[in-house]
């Protein structure tokens, strides 16, 4: 394997790591944090919510920049192959998820960090915040599935280099003899 190929593979793995971190964070939020939302009050929500969200925001802001650069690099490297569509999909969805976060989710984060004193307002803000995050987790899932598709596509290409080629999709189908060997 040439050095450039190794860097290319490392970049693809880095992007898969990043989308996996988003996927895991998002689904753990839905599965383990959202169910306790009804138990949060104006007296206890801050400690359960604000420090974790602030730490995640700092971390994921940097990681999002890495993802954008990685996806652009991967798409550029695959620009002449059908594999380019996977990092382009990741890039598009990262941009959409980032816009969703900045436009809709950050204002709720800021309001909760400032301190909510009304139980009704807390219920309203948490409900809206959870709805927006469910959408964002859906987007993060699409990112992860896109990168999974990228690696599955690469494996299929590597396993079946000969046979009927479908260049439009970057796939090859094994000949009858290869299938039954």
C-alpha positions as a Markdown table, in Angstrom:
| # | Residue | x | y | z |
|---|---|---|---|---|
| 1 | Unk | 0.0 | 0.0 | 0.0 |
| 2 | Unk | 1.4 | 3.4 | -1.0 |
| 3 | Unk | 1.8 | 6.2 | 1.5 |
| 4 | Unk | -0.9 | 8.2 | -0.2 |
| 5 | Unk | -3.3 | 5.3 | 0.0 |
| 6 | Unk | -2.6 | 4.8 | 3.7 |
| 7 | Unk | -3.3 | 8.5 | 4.4 |
| 8 | Unk | -6.5 | 8.2 | 2.3 |
| 9 | Unk | -7.6 | 5.2 | 4.3 |
| 10 | Unk | -6.6 | 6.9 | 7.6 |
| 11 | Unk | -8.7 | 10.0 | 6.6 |
| 12 | Unk | -11.7 | 7.8 | 5.8 |
| 13 | Unk | -11.3 | 6.0 | 9.2 |
| 14 | Unk | -11.0 | 9.4 | 11.0 |
| 15 | Unk | -14.3 | 10.5 | 9.4 |
| 16 | Unk | -15.9 | 7.2 | 10.3 |
| 17 | Unk | -14.7 | 7.7 | 13.9 |
| 18 | Unk | -16.2 | 11.2 | 14.1 |
| 19 | Unk | -19.6 | 10.2 | 12.7 |
| 20 | Unk | -19.6 | 7.2 | 15.1 |
| 21 | Unk | -18.9 | 9.5 | 18.0 |
| 22 | Unk | -21.9 | 11.7 | 17.0 |
| 23 | Unk | -24.1 | 8.6 | 16.5 |
| 24 | Unk | -23.2 | 7.2 | 19.9 |
| 25 | Unk | -23.7 | 10.5 | 21.7 |
| 26 | Unk | -27.0 | 11.1 | 20.0 |
| 27 | Unk | -28.5 | 7.7 | 20.6 |
| 28 | Unk | -27.3 | 7.7 | 24.2 |
| 29 | Unk | -29.0 | 11.0 | 24.7 |
| 30 | Unk | -32.3 | 9.6 | 23.3 |
| 31 | Unk | -32.1 | 6.3 | 25.2 |
| 32 | Unk | -30.7 | 7.4 | 28.5 |
| 33 | Unk | -31.1 | 11.1 | 29.0 |
| 34 | Unk | -34.5 | 11.9 | 27.5 |
| 35 | Unk | -36.4 | 9.4 | 29.7 |
| 36 | Unk | -35.4 | 11.4 | 32.8 |
| 37 | Unk | -36.6 | 14.7 | 31.5 |
| 38 | Unk | -39.9 | 14.6 | 33.3 |
| 39 | Unk | -38.0 | 14.3 | 36.6 |
| 40 | Unk | -36.0 | 17.5 | 36.0 |
| 41 | Unk | -37.1 | 20.6 | 37.9 |
| 42 | Unk | -35.9 | 24.2 | 38.0 |
| 43 | Unk | -33.9 | 23.2 | 41.1 |
| 44 | Unk | -32.1 | 20.2 | 39.6 |
| 45 | Unk | -32.0 | 20.5 | 35.8 |
| 46 | Unk | -28.9 | 22.8 | 35.7 |
| 47 | Unk | -26.4 | 20.3 | 37.2 |
| 48 | Unk | -27.9 | 17.4 | 35.1 |
| 49 | Unk | -27.8 | 19.3 | 31.9 |
| 50 | Unk | -25.8 | 22.5 | 31.5 |
| 51 | Unk | -22.2 | 21.3 | 32.3 |
| 52 | Unk | -22.5 | 18.3 | 30.0 |
| 53 | Unk | -24.0 | 20.3 | 27.1 |
| 54 | Unk | -21.3 | 23.0 | 27.4 |
| 55 | Unk | -18.5 | 20.4 | 27.5 |
| 56 | Unk | -20.0 | 18.6 | 24.5 |
| 57 | Unk | -20.4 | 21.8 | 22.6 |
| 58 | Unk | -16.7 | 22.7 | 23.0 |
| 59 | Unk | -15.6 | 19.2 | 22.0 |
| 60 | Unk | -18.0 | 18.7 | 19.0 |
| 61 | Unk | -17.3 | 22.2 | 17.6 |
| 62 | Unk | -13.7 | 21.2 | 17.0 |
| 63 | Unk | -14.7 | 17.8 | 15.8 |
| 64 | Unk | -17.2 | 19.2 | 13.3 |
| 65 | Unk | -14.4 | 21.3 | 11.7 |
| 66 | Unk | -12.3 | 18.1 | 11.4 |
| 67 | Unk | -15.3 | 16.3 | 9.9 |
| 68 | Unk | -15.8 | 19.0 | 7.3 |
| 69 | Unk | -12.1 | 19.0 | 6.3 |
| 70 | Unk | -12.0 | 15.2 | 6.3 |
| 71 | Unk | -15.2 | 14.9 | 4.2 |
| 72 | Unk | -13.9 | 17.4 | 1.6 |
| 73 | Unk | -10.6 | 15.6 | 1.4 |
| 74 | Unk | -12.2 | 12.2 | 1.0 |
| 75 | Unk | -14.6 | 13.5 | -1.6 |
| 76 | Unk | -11.7 | 15.1 | -3.5 |
| 77 | Unk | -9.7 | 11.9 | -3.4 |
| 78 | Unk | -12.7 | 9.9 | -4.6 |
| 79 | Unk | -13.9 | 12.5 | -7.1 |
| 80 | Unk | -13.5 | 10.2 | -10.1 |
| 81 | Unk | -15.2 | 7.2 | -8.5 |
| 82 | Unk | -18.8 | 6.5 | -7.4 |
| 83 | Unk | -17.4 | 6.5 | -3.8 |
| 84 | Unk | -17.4 | 10.3 | -3.9 |
| 85 | Unk | -21.1 | 10.4 | -3.1 |
| 86 | Unk | -20.6 | 9.0 | 0.4 |
| 87 | Unk | -18.4 | 11.7 | 1.8 |
| 88 | Unk | -20.4 | 14.3 | -0.1 |
| 89 | Unk | -23.5 | 13.1 | 1.7 |
| 90 | Unk | -21.6 | 13.3 | 5.0 |
| 91 | Unk | -20.5 | 16.8 | 4.2 |
| 92 | Unk | -24.1 | 17.9 | 3.3 |
| 93 | Unk | -25.6 | 16.4 | 6.4 |
| 94 | Unk | -22.8 | 17.8 | 8.7 |
| 95 | Unk | -23.7 | 21.3 | 7.3 |
| 96 | Unk | -27.4 | 20.7 | 7.8 |
| 97 | Unk | -26.9 | 19.4 | 11.4 |
| 98 | Unk | -24.6 | 22.3 | 12.2 |
| 99 | Unk | -27.2 | 24.8 | 10.9 |
| 100 | Unk | -29.9 | 23.1 | 12.9 |
| 101 | Unk | -27.7 | 23.2 | 16.0 |
| 102 | Unk | -26.7 | 26.9 | 15.7 |
| 103 | Unk | -30.1 | 28.2 | 14.7 |
| 104 | Unk | -32.4 | 26.1 | 16.8 |
| 105 | Unk | -30.6 | 24.2 | 19.6 |
| 106 | Unk | -28.0 | 26.8 | 20.8 |
| 107 | Unk | -30.7 | 29.3 | 21.8 |
| 108 | Unk | -32.3 | 26.6 | 24.1 |
| 109 | Unk | -28.8 | 25.8 | 25.5 |
| 110 | Unk | -28.2 | 29.4 | 26.2 |
| 111 | Unk | -31.5 | 29.8 | 27.9 |
| 112 | Unk | -30.9 | 26.8 | 30.1 |
| 113 | Unk | -27.4 | 28.0 | 31.0 |
| 114 | Unk | -28.7 | 31.4 | 32.0 |
| 115 | Unk | -31.1 | 29.7 | 34.4 |
| 116 | Unk | -34.8 | 28.9 | 34.0 |
| 117 | Unk | -36.9 | 29.7 | 37.1 |
| 118 | Unk | -40.4 | 28.8 | 35.7 |
| 119 | Unk | -41.4 | 25.1 | 35.7 |
| 120 | Unk | -43.7 | 25.7 | 32.7 |
| 121 | Unk | -40.9 | 27.4 | 30.8 |
| 122 | Unk | -38.5 | 24.6 | 31.7 |
| 123 | Unk | -41.0 | 22.0 | 30.4 |
| 124 | Unk | -41.4 | 24.0 | 27.2 |
| 125 | Unk | -37.7 | 24.5 | 26.6 |
| 126 | Unk | -36.8 | 20.9 | 27.3 |
| 127 | Unk | -39.5 | 19.6 | 25.0 |
| 128 | Unk | -38.4 | 21.8 | 22.2 |
| 129 | Unk | -34.8 | 21.0 | 22.8 |
| 130 | Unk | -35.5 | 17.2 | 22.7 |
| 131 | Unk | -37.5 | 17.6 | 19.5 |
| 132 | Unk | -34.7 | 19.4 | 17.8 |
| 133 | Unk | -32.2 | 16.8 | 19.0 |
| 134 | Unk | -34.3 | 13.9 | 17.7 |
| 135 | Unk | -34.0 | 15.5 | 14.3 |
| 136 | Unk | -30.3 | 16.0 | 14.8 |
| 137 | Unk | -29.8 | 12.4 | 15.9 |
| 138 | Unk | -31.6 | 11.4 | 12.7 |
| 139 | Unk | -29.1 | 13.5 | 10.7 |
| 140 | Unk | -26.2 | 11.9 | 12.6 |
| 141 | Unk | -27.6 | 8.5 | 11.8 |
| 142 | Unk | -27.6 | 9.4 | 8.1 |
| 143 | Unk | -23.9 | 10.5 | 8.4 |
| 144 | Unk | -23.0 | 7.2 | 10.0 |
| 145 | Unk | -24.9 | 5.1 | 7.4 |
| 146 | Unk | -23.2 | 7.1 | 4.7 |
| 147 | Unk | -19.7 | 6.2 | 6.0 |
| 148 | Unk | -20.8 | 2.6 | 6.6 |
| 149 | Unk | -21.9 | 2.6 | 3.0 |
| 150 | Unk | -18.5 | 3.9 | 1.9 |
| 151 | Unk | -16.6 | 1.1 | 3.6 |
| 152 | Unk | -19.1 | -1.6 | 2.5 |
| 153 | Unk | -18.7 | -0.3 | -1.1 |
| 154 | Unk | -14.9 | -0.5 | -0.8 |
| 155 | Unk | -15.1 | -4.0 | 0.5 |
| 156 | Unk | -17.4 | -5.1 | -2.3 |
| 157 | Unk | -15.1 | -3.6 | -4.8 |
| 158 | Unk | -12.1 | -5.3 | -3.3 |
| 159 | Unk | -13.8 | -8.7 | -3.1 |
| 160 | Unk | -15.1 | -8.6 | -6.7 |
| 161 | Unk | -12.5 | -6.8 | -8.8 |
| 162 | Unk | -13.3 | -8.8 | -11.9 |
| 163 | Unk | -16.6 | -9.7 | -13.5 |
| 164 | Unk | -19.4 | -7.5 | -14.7 |
| 165 | Unk | -18.6 | -3.8 | -13.8 |
| 166 | Unk | -21.2 | -1.3 | -13.0 |
| 167 | Unk | -19.1 | 1.8 | -13.4 |
| 168 | Unk | -22.0 | 4.1 | -12.6 |
| 169 | Unk | -22.2 | 2.6 | -9.1 |
| 170 | Unk | -18.5 | 1.6 | -8.8 |
| 171 | Unk | -19.4 | -2.0 | -8.2 |
| 172 | Unk | -18.5 | -5.2 | -9.9 |
| 173 | Unk | -20.6 | -8.3 | -9.9 |
| 174 | Unk | -18.8 | -11.6 | -9.8 |
| 175 | Unk | -19.0 | -13.9 | -12.9 |
| 176 | Unk | -21.0 | -17.1 | -12.6 |
| 177 | Unk | -17.8 | -19.1 | -12.1 |
| 178 | Unk | -16.6 | -16.8 | -9.3 |
| 179 | Unk | -20.0 | -17.0 | -7.5 |
| 180 | Unk | -20.0 | -20.8 | -7.4 |
| 181 | Unk | -16.3 | -21.5 | -6.8 |
